[in-house]
């Protein structure tokens, strides 16, 4: 029997939800105040926690923050269920490490599917949930996720979590119209996301999206992304598929390639140059971006100061 802890200041809605979930076989614990729920959560050890955002005294975000500070509860899926469901609130929720957001009013069966999915993802990390556009990027590459959404001309917000960082991509009728990843926005964020080698994703359908900041077509973005991945994989043949490289700046890669004009003959020279640098620089210690800058400087100056490269390789 799965356990769920629910916090909602509306006693009528809380009682109704309690009855419905109990009928579905859940063991429930319900509270009208987050402070009371927090005191009971560790004793109850739920399989999933669901909370309203707008609550007196302690709001949903504060409740989530407190839950994440309790070691035994850190990995418990946390679901917001709220009337306060504008895009900014959803983004704030996911950036605060919420696992799911259900907007009120909702269809009970839809909510039930989402709750069960979160429980399955926690109990079985290999469960991908592909039918709901939710899963692991190691099982379904991000570009495949993009392509699925594009081909079906869907609208909604895609959330990607990688190394504790949350990124967002907005789709309108299958076209990418919005992207944000930490301090990157627009197409720069898209190019960064193309280079990710792991993480989790979740796509929520809907028409309410942030203000558009991506103007290029999906076809152009995808073509650019293919070239970035192609060059990156050749630049770093030994480490490209591992977690050692968290981020390769695609703009710098393309600038590097553009400095020699991306023709077959020039690309061969570029890659030869990169392999030359590869031999003298320990870029797993020095850092990918710095090595790319060394490569860029080498192409521009037609020379590489080996002493500087060796010194760079010794830096932590």
TORKOL-4160 file (C-alpha; in steps of 0.2 Angstrom, whole numbers, padded with zeros to 4 digits, m for minus):
316
<pt num="1" X="0000" Y="0000" Z="0000"/>
<pt num="2" X="0007" Y="0017" Z="m0005"/>
<pt num="3" X="0007" Y="0031" Z="0007"/>
<pt num="4" X="0003" Y="0049" Z="0003"/>
<pt num="5" X="0005" Y="0065" Z="0014"/>
<pt num="6" X="m0007" Y="0079" Z="0009"/>
<pt num="7" X="m0007" Y="0097" Z="0014"/>
<pt num="8" X="m0021" Y="0109" Z="0009"/>
<pt num="9" X="m0029" Y="0123" Z="0019"/>
<pt num="10" X="m0046" Y="0119" Z="0011"/>
<pt num="11" X="m0054" Y="0106" Z="0023"/>
<pt num="12" X="m0068" Y="0102" Z="0011"/>
<pt num="13" X="m0056" Y="0098" Z="m0004"/>
<pt num="14" X="m0045" Y="0089" Z="0008"/>
<pt num="15" X="m0058" Y="0077" Z="0014"/>
<pt num="16" X="m0064" Y="0074" Z="m0004"/>
<pt num="17" X="m0047" Y="0070" Z="m0010"/>
<pt num="18" X="m0044" Y="0059" Z="0006"/>
<pt num="19" X="m0059" Y="0048" Z="0001"/>
<pt num="20" X="m0054" Y="0046" Z="m0017"/>
<pt num="21" X="m0036" Y="0041" Z="m0013"/>
<pt num="22" X="m0041" Y="0029" Z="0000"/>
<pt num="23" X="m0053" Y="0021" Z="m0012"/>
<pt num="24" X="m0038" Y="0019" Z="m0024"/>
<pt num="25" X="m0029" Y="0009" Z="m0010"/>
<pt num="26" X="m0018" Y="0024" Z="m0003"/>
<pt num="27" X="m0014" Y="0025" Z="0015"/>
<pt num="28" X="m0016" Y="0044" Z="0018"/>
<pt num="29" X="m0011" Y="0057" Z="0031"/>
<pt num="30" X="m0019" Y="0074" Z="0029"/>
<pt num="31" X="m0016" Y="0091" Z="0036"/>
<pt num="32" X="m0023" Y="0109" Z="0034"/>
<pt num="33" X="m0006" Y="0117" Z="0040"/>
<pt num="34" X="0011" Y="0113" Z="0033"/>
<pt num="35" X="0019" Y="0115" Z="0051"/>
<pt num="36" X="0009" Y="0101" Z="0057"/>
<pt num="37" X="0013" Y="0090" Z="0042"/>
<pt num="38" X="0031" Y="0094" Z="0044"/>
<pt num="39" X="0031" Y="0087" Z="0062"/>
<pt num="40" X="0022" Y="0071" Z="0056"/>
<pt num="41" X="0031" Y="0068" Z="0039"/>
<pt num="42" X="0046" Y="0059" Z="0046"/>
<pt num="43" X="0036" Y="0047" Z="0057"/>
<pt num="44" X="0024" Y="0043" Z="0043"/>
<pt num="45" X="0037" Y="0041" Z="0029"/>
<pt num="46" X="0026" Y="0044" Z="0014"/>
<pt num="47" X="0030" Y="0037" Z="m0004"/>
<pt num="48" X="0024" Y="0054" Z="m0010"/>
<pt num="49" X="0020" Y="0071" Z="m0003"/>
<pt num="50" X="0007" Y="0083" Z="m0011"/>
<pt num="51" X="0005" Y="0101" Z="m0006"/>
<pt num="52" X="m0004" Y="0117" Z="m0010"/>
<pt num="53" X="0006" Y="0132" Z="m0014"/>
<pt num="54" X="m0004" Y="0146" Z="m0006"/>
<pt num="55" X="m0005" Y="0142" Z="0013"/>
<pt num="56" X="m0005" Y="0153" Z="0029"/>
<pt num="57" X="0010" Y="0154" Z="0041"/>
<pt num="58" X="0021" Y="0142" Z="0031"/>
<pt num="59" X="0018" Y="0142" Z="0012"/>
<pt num="60" X="0021" Y="0127" Z="0000"/>
<pt num="61" X="0039" Y="0133" Z="m0005"/>
<pt num="62" X="0044" Y="0135" Z="0013"/>
<pt num="63" X="0037" Y="0118" Z="0017"/>
<pt num="64" X="0046" Y="0110" Z="0002"/>
<pt num="65" X="0062" Y="0118" Z="0008"/>
<pt num="66" X="0060" Y="0111" Z="0026"/>
<pt num="67" X="0056" Y="0094" Z="0019"/>
<pt num="68" X="0072" Y="0094" Z="0009"/>
<pt num="69" X="0082" Y="0097" Z="0024"/>
<pt num="70" X="0077" Y="0081" Z="0033"/>
<pt num="71" X="0089" Y="0067" Z="0027"/>
<pt num="72" X="0076" Y="0053" Z="0027"/>
<pt num="73" X="0064" Y="0064" Z="0016"/>
<pt num="74" X="0076" Y="0071" Z="0004"/>
<pt num="75" X="0072" Y="0059" Z="m0010"/>
<pt num="76" X="0053" Y="0058" Z="m0007"/>
<pt num="77" X="0044" Y="0064" Z="m0022"/>
<pt num="78" X="0036" Y="0081" Z="m0019"/>
<pt num="79" X="0020" Y="0087" Z="m0029"/>
<pt num="80" X="0012" Y="0104" Z="m0029"/>
<pt num="81" X="m0007" Y="0104" Z="m0032"/>
<pt num="82" X="m0013" Y="0122" Z="m0033"/>
<pt num="83" X="m0024" Y="0135" Z="m0041"/>
<pt num="84" X="m0009" Y="0146" Z="m0041"/>
<pt num="85" X="m0003" Y="0138" Z="m0057"/>
<pt num="86" X="0004" Y="0152" Z="m0068"/>
<pt num="87" X="0020" Y="0149" Z="m0077"/>
<pt num="88" X="0031" Y="0159" Z="m0065"/>
<pt num="89" X="0025" Y="0149" Z="m0050"/>
<pt num="90" X="0028" Y="0132" Z="m0060"/>
<pt num="91" X="0045" Y="0137" Z="m0064"/>
<pt num="92" X="0049" Y="0143" Z="m0046"/>
<pt num="93" X="0042" Y="0126" Z="m0040"/>
<pt num="94" X="0053" Y="0116" Z="m0051"/>
<pt num="95" X="0068" Y="0126" Z="m0047"/>
<pt num="96" X="0064" Y="0123" Z="m0029"/>
<pt num="97" X="0066" Y="0104" Z="m0033"/>
<pt num="98" X="0047" Y="0100" Z="m0034"/>
<pt num="99" X="0045" Y="0084" Z="m0044"/>
<pt num="100" X="0028" Y="0088" Z="m0052"/>
<pt num="101" X="0015" Y="0102" Z="m0053"/>
<pt num="102" X="m0004" Y="0098" Z="m0054"/>
<pt num="103" X="m0015" Y="0113" Z="m0058"/>
<pt num="104" X="m0032" Y="0115" Z="m0050"/>
<pt num="105" X="m0045" Y="0111" Z="m0055"/>
<pt num="106" X="m0039" Y="0094" Z="m0060"/>
<pt num="107" X="m0046" Y="0077" Z="m0066"/>
<pt num="108" X="m0044" Y="0065" Z="m0053"/>
<pt num="109" X="m0038" Y="0051" Z="m0064"/>
<pt num="110" X="m0025" Y="0062" Z="m0072"/>
<pt num="111" X="m0019" Y="0067" Z="m0054"/>
<pt num="112" X="m0018" Y="0048" Z="m0050"/>
<pt num="113" X="m0008" Y="0044" Z="m0065"/>
<pt num="114" X="0005" Y="0058" Z="m0060"/>
<pt num="115" X="0006" Y="0052" Z="m0042"/>
<pt num="116" X="0009" Y="0034" Z="m0047"/>
<pt num="117" X="0022" Y="0039" Z="m0059"/>
<pt num="118" X="0032" Y="0048" Z="m0046"/>
<pt num="119" X="0031" Y="0033" Z="m0034"/>
<pt num="120" X="0037" Y="0022" Z="m0048"/>
<pt num="121" X="0051" Y="0033" Z="m0053"/>
<pt num="122" X="0057" Y="0033" Z="m0035"/>
<pt num="123" X="0055" Y="0015" Z="m0032"/>
<pt num="124" X="0062" Y="0010" Z="m0049"/>
<pt num="125" X="0075" Y="0022" Z="m0056"/>
<pt num="126" X="0075" Y="0012" Z="m0072"/>
<pt num="127" X="0057" Y="0016" Z="m0075"/>
<pt num="128" X="0056" Y="0029" Z="m0089"/>
<pt num="129" X="0038" Y="0034" Z="m0091"/>
<pt num="130" X="0041" Y="0038" Z="m0109"/>
<pt num="131" X="0022" Y="0038" Z="m0113"/>
<pt num="132" X="0021" Y="0053" Z="m0102"/>
<pt num="133" X="0036" Y="0061" Z="m0109"/>
<pt num="134" X="0045" Y="0059" Z="m0092"/>
<pt num="135" X="0061" Y="0049" Z="m0090"/>
<pt num="136" X="0080" Y="0048" Z="m0090"/>
<pt num="137" X="0091" Y="0056" Z="m0103"/>
<pt num="138" X="0103" Y="0041" Z="m0103"/>
<pt num="139" X="0088" Y="0031" Z="m0110"/>
<pt num="140" X="0081" Y="0044" Z="m0121"/>
<pt num="141" X="0092" Y="0057" Z="m0128"/>
<pt num="142" X="0086" Y="0075" Z="m0126"/>
<pt num="143" X="0086" Y="0078" Z="m0145"/>
<pt num="144" X="0074" Y="0063" Z="m0147"/>
<pt num="145" X="0063" Y="0071" Z="m0134"/>
<pt num="146" X="0063" Y="0087" Z="m0144"/>
<pt num="147" X="0060" Y="0078" Z="m0160"/>
<pt num="148" X="0045" Y="0068" Z="m0152"/>
<pt num="149" X="0037" Y="0084" Z="m0146"/>
<pt num="150" X="0040" Y="0093" Z="m0163"/>
<pt num="151" X="0033" Y="0079" Z="m0174"/>
<pt num="152" X="0017" Y="0079" Z="m0164"/>
<pt num="153" X="0016" Y="0098" Z="m0164"/>
<pt num="154" X="0013" Y="0099" Z="m0146"/>
<pt num="155" X="0013" Y="0114" Z="m0134"/>
<pt num="156" X="0020" Y="0114" Z="m0116"/>
<pt num="157" X="0034" Y="0116" Z="m0105"/>
<pt num="158" X="0049" Y="0103" Z="m0104"/>
<pt num="159" X="0059" Y="0103" Z="m0088"/>
<pt num="160" X="0076" Y="0095" Z="m0088"/>
<pt num="161" X="0086" Y="0092" Z="m0072"/>
<pt num="162" X="0105" Y="0089" Z="m0074"/>
<pt num="163" X="0118" Y="0089" Z="m0060"/>
<pt num="164" X="0105" Y="0098" Z="m0048"/>
<pt num="165" X="0102" Y="0112" Z="m0061"/>
<pt num="166" X="0085" Y="0114" Z="m0069"/>
<pt num="167" X="0082" Y="0120" Z="m0086"/>
<pt num="168" X="0066" Y="0124" Z="m0096"/>
<pt num="169" X="0061" Y="0123" Z="m0114"/>
<pt num="170" X="0044" Y="0129" Z="m0120"/>
<pt num="171" X="0036" Y="0122" Z="m0136"/>
<pt num="172" X="0021" Y="0130" Z="m0146"/>
<pt num="173" X="0014" Y="0118" Z="m0159"/>
<pt num="174" X="0030" Y="0109" Z="m0160"/>
<pt num="175" X="0042" Y="0124" Z="m0162"/>
<pt num="176" X="0054" Y="0129" Z="m0148"/>
<pt num="177" X="0049" Y="0147" Z="m0142"/>
<pt num="178" X="0057" Y="0148" Z="m0125"/>
<pt num="179" X="0072" Y="0141" Z="m0116"/>
<pt num="180" X="0081" Y="0145" Z="m0100"/>
<pt num="181" X="0095" Y="0136" Z="m0092"/>
<pt num="182" X="0103" Y="0144" Z="m0076"/>
<pt num="183" X="0111" Y="0160" Z="m0083"/>
<pt num="184" X="0108" Y="0156" Z="m0102"/>
<pt num="185" X="0092" Y="0161" Z="m0111"/>
<pt num="186" X="0086" Y="0158" Z="m0129"/>
<pt num="187" X="0095" Y="0148" Z="m0141"/>
<pt num="188" X="0111" Y="0149" Z="m0131"/>
<pt num="189" X="0102" Y="0138" Z="m0118"/>
<pt num="190" X="0096" Y="0126" Z="m0132"/>
<pt num="191" X="0114" Y="0124" Z="m0138"/>
<pt num="192" X="0119" Y="0120" Z="m0120"/>
<pt num="193" X="0106" Y="0107" Z="m0118"/>
<pt num="194" X="0111" Y="0099" Z="m0134"/>
<pt num="195" X="0127" Y="0094" Z="m0125"/>
<pt num="196" X="0120" Y="0086" Z="m0110"/>
<pt num="197" X="0124" Y="0068" Z="m0107"/>
<pt num="198" X="0112" Y="0064" Z="m0093"/>
<pt num="199" X="0098" Y="0070" Z="m0081"/>
<pt num="200" X="0080" Y="0068" Z="m0080"/>
<pt num="201" X="0066" Y="0076" Z="m0091"/>
<pt num="202" X="0047" Y="0079" Z="m0089"/>
<pt num="203" X="0035" Y="0087" Z="m0102"/>
<pt num="204" X="0019" Y="0096" Z="m0096"/>
<pt num="205" X="0007" Y="0100" Z="m0110"/>
<pt num="206" X="m0002" Y="0117" Z="m0110"/>
<pt num="207" X="m0003" Y="0134" Z="m0119"/>
<pt num="208" X="0003" Y="0145" Z="m0105"/>
<pt num="209" X="0021" Y="0149" Z="m0109"/>
<pt num="210" X="0034" Y="0162" Z="m0104"/>
<pt num="211" X="0037" Y="0177" Z="m0116"/>
<pt num="212" X="0045" Y="0170" Z="m0132"/>
<pt num="213" X="0065" Y="0171" Z="m0132"/>
<pt num="214" X="0069" Y="0159" Z="m0146"/>
<pt num="215" X="0065" Y="0165" Z="m0164"/>
<pt num="216" X="0074" Y="0152" Z="m0175"/>
<pt num="217" X="0065" Y="0138" Z="m0182"/>
<pt num="218" X="0066" Y="0120" Z="m0174"/>
<pt num="219" X="0075" Y="0114" Z="m0191"/>
<pt num="220" X="0088" Y="0127" Z="m0189"/>
<pt num="221" X="0091" Y="0124" Z="m0171"/>
<pt num="222" X="0092" Y="0105" Z="m0174"/>
<pt num="223" X="0104" Y="0107" Z="m0188"/>
<pt num="224" X="0115" Y="0118" Z="m0177"/>
<pt num="225" X="0114" Y="0106" Z="m0163"/>
<pt num="226" X="0119" Y="0092" Z="m0174"/>
<pt num="227" X="0135" Y="0101" Z="m0179"/>
<pt num="228" X="0139" Y="0106" Z="m0161"/>
<pt num="229" X="0138" Y="0087" Z="m0156"/>
<pt num="230" X="0148" Y="0081" Z="m0171"/>
<pt num="231" X="0162" Y="0093" Z="m0167"/>
<pt num="232" X="0162" Y="0091" Z="m0149"/>
<pt num="233" X="0163" Y="0072" Z="m0150"/>
<pt num="234" X="0178" Y="0073" Z="m0162"/>
<pt num="235" X="0186" Y="0086" Z="m0150"/>
<pt num="236" X="0185" Y="0075" Z="m0135"/>
<pt num="237" X="0184" Y="0057" Z="m0142"/>
<pt num="238" X="0190" Y="0049" Z="m0125"/>
<pt num="239" X="0178" Y="0059" Z="m0113"/>
<pt num="240" X="0163" Y="0064" Z="m0124"/>
<pt num="241" X="0152" Y="0050" Z="m0117"/>
<pt num="242" X="0156" Y="0051" Z="m0099"/>
<pt num="243" X="0151" Y="0063" Z="m0085"/>
<pt num="244" X="0168" Y="0071" Z="m0084"/>
<pt num="245" X="0163" Y="0084" Z="m0096"/>
<pt num="246" X="0148" Y="0093" Z="m0088"/>
<pt num="247" X="0147" Y="0107" Z="m0102"/>
<pt num="248" X="0155" Y="0111" Z="m0118"/>
<pt num="249" X="0152" Y="0129" Z="m0123"/>
<pt num="250" X="0144" Y="0127" Z="m0141"/>
<pt num="251" X="0146" Y="0145" Z="m0146"/>
<pt num="252" X="0165" Y="0143" Z="m0143"/>
<pt num="253" X="0165" Y="0127" Z="m0153"/>
<pt num="254" X="0157" Y="0135" Z="m0167"/>
<pt num="255" X="0168" Y="0150" Z="m0166"/>
<pt num="256" X="0183" Y="0139" Z="m0166"/>
<pt num="257" X="0176" Y="0130" Z="m0182"/>
<pt num="258" X="0172" Y="0146" Z="m0190"/>
<pt num="259" X="0189" Y="0152" Z="m0188"/>
<pt num="260" X="0195" Y="0140" Z="m0201"/>
<pt num="261" X="0179" Y="0139" Z="m0212"/>
<pt num="262" X="0170" Y="0123" Z="m0209"/>
<pt num="263" X="0174" Y="0114" Z="m0225"/>
<pt num="264" X="0180" Y="0096" Z="m0226"/>
<pt num="265" X="0199" Y="0101" Z="m0228"/>
<pt num="266" X="0199" Y="0114" Z="m0215"/>
<pt num="267" X="0189" Y="0103" Z="m0203"/>
<pt num="268" X="0203" Y="0090" Z="m0205"/>
<pt num="269" X="0216" Y="0103" Z="m0200"/>
<pt num="270" X="0205" Y="0109" Z="m0186"/>
<pt num="271" X="0203" Y="0091" Z="m0179"/>
<pt num="272" X="0222" Y="0088" Z="m0181"/>
<pt num="273" X="0225" Y="0104" Z="m0171"/>
<pt num="274" X="0213" Y="0098" Z="m0158"/>
<pt num="275" X="0222" Y="0081" Z="m0156"/>
<pt num="276" X="0239" Y="0090" Z="m0155"/>
<pt num="277" X="0232" Y="0100" Z="m0140"/>
<pt num="278" X="0225" Y="0084" Z="m0133"/>
<pt num="279" X="0242" Y="0076" Z="m0132"/>
<pt num="280" X="0249" Y="0090" Z="m0121"/>
<pt num="281" X="0235" Y="0096" Z="m0110"/>
<pt num="282" X="0227" Y="0086" Z="m0097"/>
<pt num="283" X="0210" Y="0094" Z="m0100"/>
<pt num="284" X="0201" Y="0083" Z="m0087"/>
<pt num="285" X="0210" Y="0093" Z="m0074"/>
<pt num="286" X="0212" Y="0110" Z="m0083"/>
<pt num="287" X="0194" Y="0112" Z="m0089"/>
<pt num="288" X="0186" Y="0110" Z="m0106"/>
<pt num="289" X="0183" Y="0129" Z="m0109"/>
<pt num="290" X="0201" Y="0133" Z="m0106"/>
<pt num="291" X="0207" Y="0120" Z="m0117"/>
<pt num="292" X="0195" Y="0126" Z="m0131"/>
<pt num="293" X="0202" Y="0144" Z="m0129"/>
<pt num="294" X="0220" Y="0136" Z="m0131"/>
<pt num="295" X="0214" Y="0128" Z="m0147"/>
<pt num="296" X="0206" Y="0144" Z="m0153"/>
<pt num="297" X="0222" Y="0153" Z="m0149"/>
<pt num="298" X="0233" Y="0140" Z="m0158"/>
<pt num="299" X="0222" Y="0141" Z="m0174"/>
<pt num="300" X="0223" Y="0160" Z="m0174"/>
<pt num="301" X="0242" Y="0161" Z="m0170"/>
<pt num="302" X="0247" Y="0145" Z="m0180"/>
<pt num="303" X="0257" Y="0140" Z="m0165"/>
<pt num="304" X="0256" Y="0133" Z="m0148"/>
<pt num="305" X="0267" Y="0137" Z="m0133"/>
<pt num="306" X="0270" Y="0120" Z="m0126"/>
<pt num="307" X="0276" Y="0127" Z="m0109"/>
<pt num="308" X="0260" Y="0136" Z="m0106"/>
<pt num="309" X="0249" Y="0121" Z="m0111"/>
<pt num="310" X="0259" Y="0110" Z="m0099"/>
<pt num="311" X="0258" Y="0123" Z="m0085"/>
<pt num="312" X="0239" Y="0124" Z="m0088"/>
<pt num="313" X="0237" Y="0106" Z="m0087"/>
<pt num="314" X="0244" Y="0106" Z="m0070"/>
<pt num="315" X="0232" Y="0118" Z="m0063"/>
<pt num="316" X="0217" Y="0111" Z="m0052"/>
